[in-house]
Amino acid sequence: MTTVLERIRRRYETTDKKCPDCGYVDEKGNWESRTDGKQLVYRHVCPSCDATREHTFNLK
């Protein structure tokens, strides 16, 4: 069974692959996640141009 957090990361890894800065399509789509207990951040660094994208969720 997968957690909600794993499902969200998988969604980004399968649907958000194209870098908005350079257009590179990252087929591996390695999104990292971290939390401090108050926020959950999903982060991706483009392997082509090093542009960073983040999606942040506030936890309550």
Secondary structure as GFF3:
##gff-version 3
##sequence-region A 1 60
A	DSSP	alpha_helix	4	15	.	.	.	ID=ss1
A	DSSP	beta_strand	32	35	.	.	.	ID=ss2
A	DSSP	beta_strand	39	45	.	.	.	ID=ss3
A	DSSP	beta_strand	52	58	.	.	.	ID=ss4
###
